[in-house]
Amino acid sequence: MISTRDVAWRFYRLLTGLTVAMLLASAVGCRSGQVRHGGVRQTEFGMLASDVSEVEANTYKVFQKAKTVARFPCGLAIMRVTTEPPDDPDADAGGTLKIDLLNEIKAVPWTELFDNYPAITTVKVMGRPAVPFEQVSARELIEAGRRQHAKLVLIYGQTDLPAWRVRLDGALYDCKTGELVAVIHAQVEPIPGLPTPPDRLEEDKRHEDPECLTAERFQDLVLRCVDELVGLDAPATTTQPNPWKRPGVQPMLSPWTDNRY
């Protein structure tokens, strides 16, 4: 006969196991099983960067031709979007951009991406109230990034493909001029049968999850793209005169300075 205490203990163990499983799923932050939460996402590349053809898979393309001056160090704003087709399929007008807010767990890799990278001072994953409207244009997102005191804004979206694959497309804009700086494209095919990395739990399947793999590749390409832009940037030239060169101005004398004046 099972006592009340045994029943309570078994219920406690069951509840504890469910709690651990939920925390693990949250920590992993990627799809588990064959369920896509939030519906199927589609992103039309032409709405992220008009008049630009898609680049090859897992590459980026910089459109900037001339060197910039004092762009870096700077802040980077990030916004994920989807695209919606027009209400009238026969209409000539294209669809609209729709905000696809990142939850806190999926925003963390973006905020950590430029750790120990002094050229990017802040990374702001934009949400409400930075972007108060659900349907926006790329121009409005660029303006929102400027209001966040960022010099660059990355607008990107996910496209869900058959067989649970995904594609990520992004466009990097200069917030001040509104010019398109670069485009990024990533799509990773998982390799079946790879063992779980030794630094992860057996239940952690990010190494075979197309969404996680593509997100990691996309973020790596963004980092490389920004690094190339840093190489095309020159420091600002100062026009202020040397304060010690003005007539009648001398540095304060001390035992540690050369006092030959």
N, C-alpha and C positions, 0 to 999 in steps of 0.2 A: 504494500500500500504506500503510495507516494504522499508524503506529508506536505502541509501547506508551505513549510520552509523550503522544501525541495522545489516546489513549483515556483516560488518566488525567486529562488536562485537561478533556475533555468531561464526564467523570463528576463532576469537581470543580464545573464550572459548573452541572450539573444539580442537584447536592446543594445548592449555594449558592442557586439559585433556589427550591428547595423550602423551604429554611430561611426565606428572606425572605417567602415566601407564608404560611408558618405564623405568623411574627411579625406580619404585617399582619392576619391574621384574628384573632389574639389581641388586637391593639391596638384593632381596631374593636369587638370585644366583642359583636356582634349576629349574628343569624342570617345565614348566607351560603348561597345556594341554596335548595332546597326541602326541607330536612331539619330536623326539630325534635328536637334532642337532649334526652334525658330523658323522652320521651313527651309525650302531650297533657296539658296542665294544665287543671284545672277548679277554680273557686273559687265556692262557694255564698255569696252575700253575706249571707244570714241567719245564717250561722255566724260571720261577722266582727262583725256588729252585729245582735243579735236585736231583733225588734219595730221595725225601721227599714226603711222602703221605700227602694229605690235612688234616688239623686238623678239628675238629668239628666246626660247625657253631658258630660264635660269641665267639671264643676263640683264644688264642695265645699259642705258645709252644716255650720255650727257650731250645736251644740245648747246651748252654754253661754249662760245667760240673765243671770247676775249677774257682776259684776266679780270677778276673783281678786286676791289680794294676795301679792306676792313669789313668784309662780310663776317668773318670769323674772328673771335669766338661769338657764338650766337645761340639763340634758343630755337628749338624745333617743335612745331605743333603737328599732331597726327590725328587724322580722322578716318574712320572706316565707313564706307558707304555701300549701298546697293543701287541698282538702277531699276526703274519701273517702266514698262512699255507704255506708249501713249494710250489714252482711253479709246481712241479711234484707230484701229489697225491700219486703215487706209490713209490716215493723215500723213502729211509730209514731215510734220514736226516730230522730233525724237522724243524719247521718254524723259524722265526726271530722275535726279539724284535723290536718294532717300537715306537719311541717317541710319547707320547700323551700329549703335553704340556698343562698345566693348565693355564686358563686365570687368570687375576689378582684377580677377585672376588673370585674364588674358591681356590686361593692360600692363601688368607687372613686367613682362619681358621687354616691353618697349621702354619703360622707364629705367630698366637696368642695362639696356643695350649700350649706352654711351657712358657707362661708369668708367672712370679713369681715362676719359677721352676729353681733354680740356677744350677742344675746339667747339664742342656742343655743351653749353652751360646748363641748359634745362631742356627736359623733354616733357611736353604737356599733351596728354591724350585728351583731346577735346570732347566735351560732353555738354550737358545742360548745366548752367545757363549759358555757356560759351556759344552754343548753337541752339537757339530757342525753337527753331522751326524744324519739323520733320523732313519736309521736302525743301531742298536747297539747290543752288547752282554752284559750280566750281568757283565762280567769282565770289560768291558769298562766303564760302569756306576760306578762301584766301584772305578776305577781309577779316574774318573771325580770327584767323591766325595772327594777323597784324595787331588786332586788339589784345591778343595774349602776349604781346611784345616779343613775338617770334619773327625771325627773319626768313625762315623757311617753313613750308607746310607740306606735309606728305598726305595726299588723298589716295586711298587705296580701297580695293574691294575684292571680295572672294567670289569665285564662280564654282558652284558644285557641278562636278562632271559625273558621268556614269562610273560604275564600279567603285563608288565611294572615293574617287579622286577629287582633288580640288586644284584650282588655279588662283593665284594672287597677282593682281595687276595694280600698279601704283604710278602716280605722277607727282613729281616734286616741283613746287612752285616757289618763286621769290615773292615774299609777302609785300615788299615795297613796290616792285615794278609790275607784279602780276604775271611775269614771264615764266614760261615752262622751262625748267632747268634740266630735268631728266625724267626718264620713265624706267620702271623696273617691272620685270616679269619673272615669276617663279612657278614651277610645277614639278613636284618630285614623285617619282614612282617608287613605292616601297619595295624592298627586296624581301621576299618571303623566306621564312626559316632562320632569320638572324637571331642569335641568342640574346637574351636580355642583358644589357650592359651591367658589369659587376657593381656599379655604384647605384643601381636602381633596384627597387623591389620587383619580385617576379610578376606582380599584378600590374606594374607600370608598363604599358604597351606603347609608349610614345615612339619607340624606335621602329614600329611597324604601322603607325597611324599616318595616313597621307596628309591629313590636315596639320598635324604637328610638324611633320617633316617639311612640308611646304612653307609653313610659317617660319620655321627656323632658317630655311634657305632664303626666304624673302628678306628677313631681318638682316642676315649676313650680307646680302646684296645691297641693302640700304646703307649699311655701315661702310662697305667698300665704295659706294657711290659718293657718300659724303666725304670720305677720305680723299677721293680724287678731286673733289671740289675744293677741299682745303689746300691741295697742292696748286690749284689755279688761283689762289687768293694771295694778295699782297698786303702787308701791314700798312696802316694809314701813315702818311707822311705828316710830320708836325710842322706847323707854320709859326709856332710860338718862339720868340727869341730866347736865347739863354739868359736867365735872370742875372747871372754874374757878369754879363758883358755890357750891362747898361752903365753909363758914366756915373761915377761916384758910388757905385755899389761894390762892396767887398764882402767876402764871407767872414763870419765871426771868427776871430783868432782863438786858437786853442793849442794846448801842448801837443796835439796829435796832427796838426796841419802844418803845411809848409808856409811859413810866415814871410816869405820874400815878396813883399808888395811895395 
